[in-house]
């Protein structure tokens, strides 16, 4: 049996969340993989994002955030696997992360989002979060993203009136 190559590099506990979006799969894929410097605001966070590269098959970005202990920096390389998957490998001064994202169609034009990730701290963490706390935090972020995505979808469906 062939090993899943993305699992070979995972360390630490594996985290998982599942959310559904009220948009079709093709819209969800385009929206979720259109990384921009405005993403932190959608998530309700204050980090800064710089897009280094954005091609049809790969996105590279860096995030930077100041906190009480100094700066958190991370560089993520995202491999896009249309029409419904993408993979991310990230390195940073405080943690490394690997994540797999999968979209699946649901009835009535909705889309299911599955995220599976693992992280490896590079420094002793001041505030260690439990597995449940990390998953809850990611769930909150993706529900915010989902609400913004659904607003954008509704706007895109409106027809101009004369």
VEXDREN-816177 format. One record per residue (C-alpha): residue number from 1; residue in three letters; chain; x, y, z. Coordinates in steps of 0.1 Angstrom, whole numbers, padded with zeros to 4 digits. Example, Ala and Ser with C-alpha at 12.3 -4.5 7.8 and 13.67 -1.06 7.14 Angstrom:
2
<drenke><n>1</n><res>Ala</res><chain>A</chain><xx>0123</xx><yy>-0045</yy><zz>0078</zz></drenke>
<drenke><n>2</n><res>Ser</res><chain>A</chain><xx>0137</xx><yy>-0011</yy><zz>0071</zz></drenke>
This chain:
162
<drenke><n>1</n><res>Unk</res><chain>A</chain><xx>0000</xx><yy>0000</yy><zz>0000</zz></drenke>
<drenke><n>2</n><res>Unk</res><chain>A</chain><xx>0013</xx><yy>0035</yy><zz>-0009</zz></drenke>
<drenke><n>3</n><res>Unk</res><chain>A</chain><xx>0018</xx><yy>0058</yy><zz>0020</zz></drenke>
<drenke><n>4</n><res>Unk</res><chain>A</chain><xx>0001</xx><yy>0092</yy><zz>0020</zz></drenke>
<drenke><n>5</n><res>Unk</res><chain>A</chain><xx>0031</xx><yy>0115</yy><zz>0014</zz></drenke>
<drenke><n>6</n><res>Unk</res><chain>A</chain><xx>0016</xx><yy>0144</yy><zz>0034</zz></drenke>
<drenke><n>7</n><res>Unk</res><chain>A</chain><xx>0014</xx><yy>0122</yy><zz>0065</zz></drenke>
<drenke><n>8</n><res>Unk</res><chain>A</chain><xx>0051</xx><yy>0113</yy><zz>0064</zz></drenke>
<drenke><n>9</n><res>Unk</res><chain>A</chain><xx>0061</xx><yy>0148</yy><zz>0076</zz></drenke>
<drenke><n>10</n><res>Unk</res><chain>A</chain><xx>0034</xx><yy>0152</yy><zz>0103</zz></drenke>
<drenke><n>11</n><res>Unk</res><chain>A</chain><xx>0046</xx><yy>0155</yy><zz>0138</zz></drenke>
<drenke><n>12</n><res>Unk</res><chain>A</chain><xx>0027</xx><yy>0161</yy><zz>0170</zz></drenke>
<drenke><n>13</n><res>Unk</res><chain>A</chain><xx>-0010</xx><yy>0156</yy><zz>0174</zz></drenke>
<drenke><n>14</n><res>Unk</res><chain>A</chain><xx>-0033</xx><yy>0158</yy><zz>0144</zz></drenke>
<drenke><n>15</n><res>Unk</res><chain>A</chain><xx>-0061</xx><yy>0184</yy><zz>0144</zz></drenke>
<drenke><n>16</n><res>Unk</res><chain>A</chain><xx>-0093</xx><yy>0182</yy><zz>0124</zz></drenke>
<drenke><n>17</n><res>Unk</res><chain>A</chain><xx>-0123</xx><yy>0204</yy><zz>0117</zz></drenke>
<drenke><n>18</n><res>Unk</res><chain>A</chain><xx>-0153</xx><yy>0202</yy><zz>0094</zz></drenke>
<drenke><n>19</n><res>Unk</res><chain>A</chain><xx>-0175</xx><yy>0232</yy><zz>0084</zz></drenke>
<drenke><n>20</n><res>Unk</res><chain>A</chain><xx>-0201</xx><yy>0236</yy><zz>0057</zz></drenke>
<drenke><n>21</n><res>Unk</res><chain>A</chain><xx>-0205</xx><yy>0266</yy><zz>0035</zz></drenke>
<drenke><n>22</n><res>Unk</res><chain>A</chain><xx>-0236</xx><yy>0278</yy><zz>0017</zz></drenke>
<drenke><n>23</n><res>Unk</res><chain>A</chain><xx>-0218</xx><yy>0282</yy><zz>-0016</zz></drenke>
<drenke><n>24</n><res>Unk</res><chain>A</chain><xx>-0210</xx><yy>0258</yy><zz>-0045</zz></drenke>
<drenke><n>25</n><res>Unk</res><chain>A</chain><xx>-0177</xx><yy>0240</yy><zz>-0045</zz></drenke>
<drenke><n>26</n><res>Unk</res><chain>A</chain><xx>-0161</xx><yy>0259</yy><zz>-0074</zz></drenke>
<drenke><n>27</n><res>Unk</res><chain>A</chain><xx>-0168</xx><yy>0292</yy><zz>-0057</zz></drenke>
<drenke><n>28</n><res>Unk</res><chain>A</chain><xx>-0155</xx><yy>0279</yy><zz>-0023</zz></drenke>
<drenke><n>29</n><res>Unk</res><chain>A</chain><xx>-0123</xx><yy>0266</yy><zz>-0039</zz></drenke>
<drenke><n>30</n><res>Unk</res><chain>A</chain><xx>-0116</xx><yy>0299</yy><zz>-0057</zz></drenke>
<drenke><n>31</n><res>Unk</res><chain>A</chain><xx>-0125</xx><yy>0320</yy><zz>-0026</zz></drenke>
<drenke><n>32</n><res>Unk</res><chain>A</chain><xx>-0105</xx><yy>0298</yy><zz>-0001</zz></drenke>
<drenke><n>33</n><res>Unk</res><chain>A</chain><xx>-0074</xx><yy>0298</yy><zz>-0023</zz></drenke>
<drenke><n>34</n><res>Unk</res><chain>A</chain><xx>-0074</xx><yy>0335</yy><zz>-0032</zz></drenke>
<drenke><n>35</n><res>Unk</res><chain>A</chain><xx>-0050</xx><yy>0345</yy><zz>-0004</zz></drenke>
<drenke><n>36</n><res>Unk</res><chain>A</chain><xx>-0048</xx><yy>0383</yy><zz>0001</zz></drenke>
<drenke><n>37</n><res>Unk</res><chain>A</chain><xx>-0033</xx><yy>0408</yy><zz>0026</zz></drenke>
<drenke><n>38</n><res>Unk</res><chain>A</chain><xx>-0069</xx><yy>0414</yy><zz>0038</zz></drenke>
<drenke><n>39</n><res>Unk</res><chain>A</chain><xx>-0073</xx><yy>0378</yy><zz>0051</zz></drenke>
<drenke><n>40</n><res>Unk</res><chain>A</chain><xx>-0064</xx><yy>0386</yy><zz>0088</zz></drenke>
<drenke><n>41</n><res>Unk</res><chain>A</chain><xx>-0093</xx><yy>0411</yy><zz>0090</zz></drenke>
<drenke><n>42</n><res>Unk</res><chain>A</chain><xx>-0118</xx><yy>0384</yy><zz>0078</zz></drenke>
<drenke><n>43</n><res>Unk</res><chain>A</chain><xx>-0105</xx><yy>0362</yy><zz>0106</zz></drenke>
<drenke><n>44</n><res>Unk</res><chain>A</chain><xx>-0107</xx><yy>0389</yy><zz>0132</zz></drenke>
<drenke><n>45</n><res>Unk</res><chain>A</chain><xx>-0069</xx><yy>0389</yy><zz>0137</zz></drenke>
<drenke><n>46</n><res>Unk</res><chain>A</chain><xx>-0042</xx><yy>0416</yy><zz>0135</zz></drenke>
<drenke><n>47</n><res>Unk</res><chain>A</chain><xx>-0013</xx><yy>0399</yy><zz>0118</zz></drenke>
<drenke><n>48</n><res>Unk</res><chain>A</chain><xx>0001</xx><yy>0413</yy><zz>0086</zz></drenke>
<drenke><n>49</n><res>Unk</res><chain>A</chain><xx>0002</xx><yy>0391</yy><zz>0054</zz></drenke>
<drenke><n>50</n><res>Unk</res><chain>A</chain><xx>0024</xx><yy>0396</yy><zz>0024</zz></drenke>
<drenke><n>51</n><res>Unk</res><chain>A</chain><xx>0018</xx><yy>0376</yy><zz>-0007</zz></drenke>
<drenke><n>52</n><res>Unk</res><chain>A</chain><xx>0052</xx><yy>0365</yy><zz>-0022</zz></drenke>
<drenke><n>53</n><res>Unk</res><chain>A</chain><xx>0039</xx><yy>0344</yy><zz>-0051</zz></drenke>
<drenke><n>54</n><res>Unk</res><chain>A</chain><xx>0004</xx><yy>0336</yy><zz>-0065</zz></drenke>
<drenke><n>55</n><res>Unk</res><chain>A</chain><xx>0002</xx><yy>0313</yy><zz>-0095</zz></drenke>
<drenke><n>56</n><res>Unk</res><chain>A</chain><xx>-0025</xx><yy>0288</yy><zz>-0106</zz></drenke>
<drenke><n>57</n><res>Unk</res><chain>A</chain><xx>-0006</xx><yy>0260</yy><zz>-0089</zz></drenke>
<drenke><n>58</n><res>Unk</res><chain>A</chain><xx>0011</xx><yy>0276</yy><zz>-0059</zz></drenke>
<drenke><n>59</n><res>Unk</res><chain>A</chain><xx>0008</xx><yy>0304</yy><zz>-0034</zz></drenke>
<drenke><n>60</n><res>Unk</res><chain>A</chain><xx>0036</xx><yy>0316</yy><zz>-0011</zz></drenke>
<drenke><n>61</n><res>Unk</res><chain>A</chain><xx>0028</xx><yy>0341</yy><zz>0017</zz></drenke>
<drenke><n>62</n><res>Unk</res><chain>A</chain><xx>0044</xx><yy>0353</yy><zz>0049</zz></drenke>
<drenke><n>63</n><res>Unk</res><chain>A</chain><xx>0025</xx><yy>0363</yy><zz>0081</zz></drenke>
<drenke><n>64</n><res>Unk</res><chain>A</chain><xx>0039</xx><yy>0386</yy><zz>0108</zz></drenke>
<drenke><n>65</n><res>Unk</res><chain>A</chain><xx>0024</xx><yy>0395</yy><zz>0141</zz></drenke>
<drenke><n>66</n><res>Unk</res><chain>A</chain><xx>0037</xx><yy>0413</yy><zz>0172</zz></drenke>
<drenke><n>67</n><res>Unk</res><chain>A</chain><xx>0029</xx><yy>0399</yy><zz>0206</zz></drenke>
<drenke><n>68</n><res>Unk</res><chain>A</chain><xx>0041</xx><yy>0403</yy><zz>0242</zz></drenke>
<drenke><n>69</n><res>Unk</res><chain>A</chain><xx>0070</xx><yy>0379</yy><zz>0236</zz></drenke>
<drenke><n>70</n><res>Unk</res><chain>A</chain><xx>0082</xx><yy>0395</yy><zz>0203</zz></drenke>
<drenke><n>71</n><res>Unk</res><chain>A</chain><xx>0074</xx><yy>0387</yy><zz>0167</zz></drenke>
<drenke><n>72</n><res>Unk</res><chain>A</chain><xx>0056</xx><yy>0356</yy><zz>0153</zz></drenke>
<drenke><n>73</n><res>Unk</res><chain>A</chain><xx>0067</xx><yy>0350</yy><zz>0117</zz></drenke>
<drenke><n>74</n><res>Unk</res><chain>A</chain><xx>0057</xx><yy>0323</yy><zz>0093</zz></drenke>
<drenke><n>75</n><res>Unk</res><chain>A</chain><xx>0062</xx><yy>0314</yy><zz>0056</zz></drenke>
<drenke><n>76</n><res>Unk</res><chain>A</chain><xx>0036</xx><yy>0291</yy><zz>0041</zz></drenke>
<drenke><n>77</n><res>Unk</res><chain>A</chain><xx>0038</xx><yy>0274</yy><zz>0007</zz></drenke>
<drenke><n>78</n><res>Unk</res><chain>A</chain><xx>0004</xx><yy>0263</yy><zz>-0006</zz></drenke>
<drenke><n>79</n><res>Unk</res><chain>A</chain><xx>0001</xx><yy>0237</yy><zz>-0034</zz></drenke>
<drenke><n>80</n><res>Unk</res><chain>A</chain><xx>-0032</xx><yy>0241</yy><zz>-0052</zz></drenke>
<drenke><n>81</n><res>Unk</res><chain>A</chain><xx>-0049</xx><yy>0209</yy><zz>-0064</zz></drenke>
<drenke><n>82</n><res>Unk</res><chain>A</chain><xx>-0080</xx><yy>0219</yy><zz>-0082</zz></drenke>
<drenke><n>83</n><res>Unk</res><chain>A</chain><xx>-0109</xx><yy>0214</yy><zz>-0082</zz></drenke>
<drenke><n>84</n><res>Unk</res><chain>A</chain><xx>-0112</xx><yy>0207</yy><zz>-0045</zz></drenke>
<drenke><n>85</n><res>Unk</res><chain>A</chain><xx>-0079</xx><yy>0203</yy><zz>-0026</zz></drenke>
<drenke><n>86</n><res>Unk</res><chain>A</chain><xx>-0049</xx><yy>0222</yy><zz>-0015</zz></drenke>
<drenke><n>87</n><res>Unk</res><chain>A</chain><xx>-0019</xx><yy>0214</yy><zz>0007</zz></drenke>
<drenke><n>88</n><res>Unk</res><chain>A</chain><xx>0001</xx><yy>0238</yy><zz>0029</zz></drenke>
<drenke><n>89</n><res>Unk</res><chain>A</chain><xx>0036</xx><yy>0235</yy><zz>0044</zz></drenke>
<drenke><n>90</n><res>Unk</res><chain>A</chain><xx>0046</xx><yy>0263</yy><zz>0067</zz></drenke>
<drenke><n>91</n><res>Unk</res><chain>A</chain><xx>0078</xx><yy>0272</yy><zz>0086</zz></drenke>
<drenke><n>92</n><res>Unk</res><chain>A</chain><xx>0081</xx><yy>0298</yy><zz>0113</zz></drenke>
<drenke><n>93</n><res>Unk</res><chain>A</chain><xx>0101</xx><yy>0311</yy><zz>0141</zz></drenke>
<drenke><n>94</n><res>Unk</res><chain>A</chain><xx>0077</xx><yy>0296</yy><zz>0167</zz></drenke>
<drenke><n>95</n><res>Unk</res><chain>A</chain><xx>0061</xx><yy>0266</yy><zz>0149</zz></drenke>
<drenke><n>96</n><res>Unk</res><chain>A</chain><xx>0061</xx><yy>0245</yy><zz>0117</zz></drenke>
<drenke><n>97</n><res>Unk</res><chain>A</chain><xx>0028</xx><yy>0233</yy><zz>0103</zz></drenke>
<drenke><n>98</n><res>Unk</res><chain>A</chain><xx>0015</xx><yy>0209</yy><zz>0076</zz></drenke>
<drenke><n>99</n><res>Unk</res><chain>A</chain><xx>-0022</xx><yy>0211</yy><zz>0065</zz></drenke>
<drenke><n>100</n><res>Unk</res><chain>A</chain><xx>-0045</xx><yy>0194</yy><zz>0040</zz></drenke>
<drenke><n>101</n><res>Unk</res><chain>A</chain><xx>-0077</xx><yy>0210</yy><zz>0029</zz></drenke>
<drenke><n>102</n><res>Unk</res><chain>A</chain><xx>-0105</xx><yy>0192</yy><zz>0011</zz></drenke>
<drenke><n>103</n><res>Unk</res><chain>A</chain><xx>-0139</xx><yy>0205</yy><zz>-0003</zz></drenke>
<drenke><n>104</n><res>Unk</res><chain>A</chain><xx>-0168</xx><yy>0181</yy><zz>-0010</zz></drenke>
<drenke><n>105</n><res>Unk</res><chain>A</chain><xx>-0201</xx><yy>0189</yy><zz>-0026</zz></drenke>
<drenke><n>106</n><res>Unk</res><chain>A</chain><xx>-0232</xx><yy>0188</yy><zz>-0004</zz></drenke>
<drenke><n>107</n><res>Unk</res><chain>A</chain><xx>-0269</xx><yy>0188</yy><zz>-0015</zz></drenke>
<drenke><n>108</n><res>Unk</res><chain>A</chain><xx>-0285</xx><yy>0221</yy><zz>-0025</zz></drenke>
<drenke><n>109</n><res>Unk</res><chain>A</chain><xx>-0253</xx><yy>0236</yy><zz>-0038</zz></drenke>
<drenke><n>110</n><res>Unk</res><chain>A</chain><xx>-0235</xx><yy>0237</yy><zz>-0004</zz></drenke>
<drenke><n>111</n><res>Unk</res><chain>A</chain><xx>-0199</xx><yy>0226</yy><zz>0002</zz></drenke>
<drenke><n>112</n><res>Unk</res><chain>A</chain><xx>-0183</xx><yy>0207</yy><zz>0030</zz></drenke>
<drenke><n>113</n><res>Unk</res><chain>A</chain><xx>-0148</xx><yy>0219</yy><zz>0041</zz></drenke>
<drenke><n>114</n><res>Unk</res><chain>A</chain><xx>-0124</xx><yy>0194</yy><zz>0059</zz></drenke>
<drenke><n>115</n><res>Unk</res><chain>A</chain><xx>-0092</xx><yy>0206</yy><zz>0074</zz></drenke>
<drenke><n>116</n><res>Unk</res><chain>A</chain><xx>-0066</xx><yy>0183</yy><zz>0088</zz></drenke>
<drenke><n>117</n><res>Unk</res><chain>A</chain><xx>-0033</xx><yy>0197</yy><zz>0102</zz></drenke>
<drenke><n>118</n><res>Unk</res><chain>A</chain><xx>-0004</xx><yy>0191</yy><zz>0125</zz></drenke>
<drenke><n>119</n><res>Unk</res><chain>A</chain><xx>0021</xx><yy>0215</yy><zz>0140</zz></drenke>
<drenke><n>120</n><res>Unk</res><chain>A</chain><xx>0054</xx><yy>0213</yy><zz>0156</zz></drenke>
<drenke><n>121</n><res>Unk</res><chain>A</chain><xx>0065</xx><yy>0240</yy><zz>0181</zz></drenke>
<drenke><n>122</n><res>Unk</res><chain>A</chain><xx>0100</xx><yy>0254</yy><zz>0175</zz></drenke>
<drenke><n>123</n><res>Unk</res><chain>A</chain><xx>0102</xx><yy>0271</yy><zz>0210</zz></drenke>
<drenke><n>124</n><res>Unk</res><chain>A</chain><xx>0087</xx><yy>0263</yy><zz>0244</zz></drenke>
<drenke><n>125</n><res>Unk</res><chain>A</chain><xx>0053</xx><yy>0278</yy><zz>0242</zz></drenke>
<drenke><n>126</n><res>Unk</res><chain>A</chain><xx>0042</xx><yy>0303</yy><zz>0269</zz></drenke>
<drenke><n>127</n><res>Unk</res><chain>A</chain><xx>0005</xx><yy>0293</yy><zz>0265</zz></drenke>
<drenke><n>128</n><res>Unk</res><chain>A</chain><xx>0000</xx><yy>0258</yy><zz>0255</zz></drenke>
<drenke><n>129</n><res>Unk</res><chain>A</chain><xx>-0034</xx><yy>0251</yy><zz>0240</zz></drenke>
<drenke><n>130</n><res>Unk</res><chain>A</chain><xx>-0051</xx><yy>0218</yy><zz>0242</zz></drenke>
<drenke><n>131</n><res>Unk</res><chain>A</chain><xx>-0061</xx><yy>0199</yy><zz>0211</zz></drenke>
<drenke><n>132</n><res>Unk</res><chain>A</chain><xx>-0097</xx><yy>0209</yy><zz>0217</zz></drenke>
<drenke><n>133</n><res>Unk</res><chain>A</chain><xx>-0087</xx><yy>0246</yy><zz>0221</zz></drenke>
<drenke><n>134</n><res>Unk</res><chain>A</chain><xx>-0068</xx><yy>0246</yy><zz>0189</zz></drenke>
<drenke><n>135</n><res>Unk</res><chain>A</chain><xx>-0096</xx><yy>0229</yy><zz>0170</zz></drenke>
<drenke><n>136</n><res>Unk</res><chain>A</chain><xx>-0121</xx><yy>0253</yy><zz>0185</zz></drenke>
<drenke><n>137</n><res>Unk</res><chain>A</chain><xx>-0100</xx><yy>0283</yy><zz>0175</zz></drenke>
<drenke><n>138</n><res>Unk</res><chain>A</chain><xx>-0096</xx><yy>0270</yy><zz>0139</zz></drenke>
<drenke><n>139</n><res>Unk</res><chain>A</chain><xx>-0134</xx><yy>0263</yy><zz>0138</zz></drenke>
<drenke><n>140</n><res>Unk</res><chain>A</chain><xx>-0142</xx><yy>0299</yy><zz>0148</zz></drenke>
<drenke><n>141</n><res>Unk</res><chain>A</chain><xx>-0118</xx><yy>0313</yy><zz>0122</zz></drenke>
<drenke><n>142</n><res>Unk</res><chain>A</chain><xx>-0133</xx><yy>0291</yy><zz>0094</zz></drenke>
<drenke><n>143</n><res>Unk</res><chain>A</chain><xx>-0168</xx><yy>0300</yy><zz>0104</zz></drenke>
<drenke><n>144</n><res>Unk</res><chain>A</chain><xx>-0158</xx><yy>0337</yy><zz>0101</zz></drenke>
<drenke><n>145</n><res>Unk</res><chain>A</chain><xx>-0143</xx><yy>0329</yy><zz>0067</zz></drenke>
<drenke><n>146</n><res>Unk</res><chain>A</chain><xx>-0174</xx><yy>0310</yy><zz>0057</zz></drenke>
<drenke><n>147</n><res>Unk</res><chain>A</chain><xx>-0197</xx><yy>0340</yy><zz>0066</zz></drenke>
<drenke><n>148</n><res>Unk</res><chain>A</chain><xx>-0175</xx><yy>0363</yy><zz>0045</zz></drenke>
<drenke><n>149</n><res>Unk</res><chain>A</chain><xx>-0175</xx><yy>0338</yy><zz>0016</zz></drenke>
<drenke><n>150</n><res>Unk</res><chain>A</chain><xx>-0213</xx><yy>0335</yy><zz>0017</zz></drenke>
<drenke><n>151</n><res>Unk</res><chain>A</chain><xx>-0216</xx><yy>0373</yy><zz>0017</zz></drenke>
<drenke><n>152</n><res>Unk</res><chain>A</chain><xx>-0193</xx><yy>0375</yy><zz>-0013</zz></drenke>
<drenke><n>153</n><res>Unk</res><chain>A</chain><xx>-0212</xx><yy>0348</yy><zz>-0031</zz></drenke>
<drenke><n>154</n><res>Unk</res><chain>A</chain><xx>-0246</xx><yy>0365</yy><zz>-0025</zz></drenke>
<drenke><n>155</n><res>Unk</res><chain>A</chain><xx>-0231</xx><yy>0398</yy><zz>-0039</zz></drenke>
<drenke><n>156</n><res>Unk</res><chain>A</chain><xx>-0217</xx><yy>0380</yy><zz>-0069</zz></drenke>
<drenke><n>157</n><res>Unk</res><chain>A</chain><xx>-0252</xx><yy>0366</yy><zz>-0077</zz></drenke>
<drenke><n>158</n><res>Unk</res><chain>A</chain><xx>-0269</xx><yy>0399</yy><zz>-0076</zz></drenke>
<drenke><n>159</n><res>Unk</res><chain>A</chain><xx>-0278</xx><yy>0413</yy><zz>-0110</zz></drenke>
<drenke><n>160</n><res>Unk</res><chain>A</chain><xx>-0275</xx><yy>0450</yy><zz>-0116</zz></drenke>
<drenke><n>161</n><res>Unk</res><chain>A</chain><xx>-0309</xx><yy>0468</yy><zz>-0120</zz></drenke>
<drenke><n>162</n><res>Unk</res><chain>A</chain><xx>-0315</xx><yy>0495</yy><zz>-0146</zz></drenke>
